[in-house]
Amino acid sequence: MKTLFKNGKVFPISSNPFVGDVLVEDGKIKAIGALNETDADEVVELNGKYLFPGFVDAHSHIGLYEEGVGAYYASDGNEMTDPITPHVRAIDAFNPADPAIPRALSGGITTVMILPGSANPIGGQGAILKLNPTNVDKMIVKSPAGMKMAFGENPKRVYGGQKKTPATRLGIAAVVRDFFMKVQDYMAEKALAKEEGKPFTKRDSKLEIGELVLSKKIPARIHAHRADDILTAIRIAEEFDFDFVIEHGTEGYKIVDVLKEKNVKVVAGPLLTFRTKYELKDMTMKALKILIENGITASLMCDHPVIPLEYSTVQAATALRYGSKEEDLLKMLTINPAKILGMENRIGTIEEGKDADLVIWTGHPFDMHSVVESVYIEGKRVI
């Protein structure tokens, strides 16, 4: 099946916008430019409307903290009974019937990374999903796609309130180090059993996920707002030599020299929100401009449900007031999160060979008069 998107204002992201066509075949982008209608089985006439790649949010709790069900039923995002829970999986709590999903699509979002919450220093497994809601198993692009970790106020509040470790920042760091030391010992014991030709009979579901991190098969996704917490996260990642992404990075702009030197990736935000705790007191949208101008690979998250995903473009457009450039913000919604997720070969731009995740807008997404007219995921219309 070949579908031709005809006469649109196309924003490839990887190159300058142009007026022209995009040909899709079997879920992939086949060609872009000035194309012949005879090449297509179906023609979608855009009449000058805007065609963008589907937007990507690299840190979301959509489907975990469901809309309209009340606090008790919407609490599946955090297993707050043990500070070490790498064995829990976000996909096991994800509900594709969450009404937030069609609304996210109406905001142009087509791909998300869902993650457990930030209660635990060592949290659970995240997954990359396409928002084509059928059942979660058919939506999965990769699972596990990362292991959640958290520093700062959230683990302190959760476990300090229970009068158990960790109740302090130094306690959080100690718990994390202890976990990775156990993972190292586990890996060594497994390797020795293999070397000796013996069966390994001490499987541990927690340590197995830690092994994926230390073997660099998945990254750690580290919640950290304050500059000191970000530095602690970097320090521990270097001690144990694993890949990681900083989630939120609210005060990352204060240590941008360190982030640049160490090539740290940041999923920034949410920034269009109330400063609900002490570690957010210096939050500013100017941070986006600082991160990008210093060459940091950064994307912009909504942290749904903190900001509903349908308003991702509202948050981005607001950053224009604080000096960020339009083209940089568009990259923070598309190719930058794709790179952070290791998905840049499939999503994030309109280029030949990539997934046909395409969104037709009536105008520019940063114009509040513009609305999404239709969304295609891998060439199939979903709204």
Number of C-alpha atoms within 10 A of each C-alpha: 10 18 22 26 25 25 22 23 22 26 19 17 19 13 11 9 15 14 16 18 24 25 26 28 19 14 19 21 24 19 17 18 14 13 17 11 15 9 12 17 11 15 15 14 13 19 12 16 19 24 31 27 29 26 30 28 28 30 29 25 24 26 25 27 27 25 18 11 11 10 11 8 12 16 15 20 23 20 18 17 12 15 23 20 25 24 18 20 21 24 24 12 17 21 18 22 15 18 14 21 24 19 15 21 24 21 25 32 29 27 28 26 25 29 30 29 25 25 29 31 29 29 29 28 27 28 24 25 22 20 21 24 17 11 12 19 13 12 18 19 16 15 18 20 22 29 28 27 30 29 29 25 22 19 26 24 15 21 21 15 11 12 10 13 18 23 20 17 17 13 17 24 21 14 18 21 16 12 17 21 13 14 22 17 12 19 18 12 14 17 13 13 14 12 9 8 9 10 9 12 8 9 10 12 12 17 21 15 23 26 18 18 22 20 14 14 14 23 21 28 26 29 26 28 25 24 18 17 23 25 16 18 24 22 13 15 18 13 11 14 14 18 19 25 23 25 28 25 26 28 23 28 21 17 14 21 14 15 23 15 9 12 12 18 22 28 28 27 26 23 26 19 13 11 12 8 9 9 17 16 13 12 22 16 22 16 24 29 18 17 24 19 13 13 12 21 21 27 32 30 29 28 26 24 16 16 19 18 28 19 19 27 24 17 22 26 20 15 22 18 11 14 14 21 16 14 10 20 24 23 22 27 26 28 27 29 31 25 19 19 23 12 16 16 14 19 27 31 27 28 22 16 16 19 26 28 30 30 26 25 24 19 18 19 22 19 12 11 9 13 17 19 16 17 27 22 22 22 21 16 13 15 14
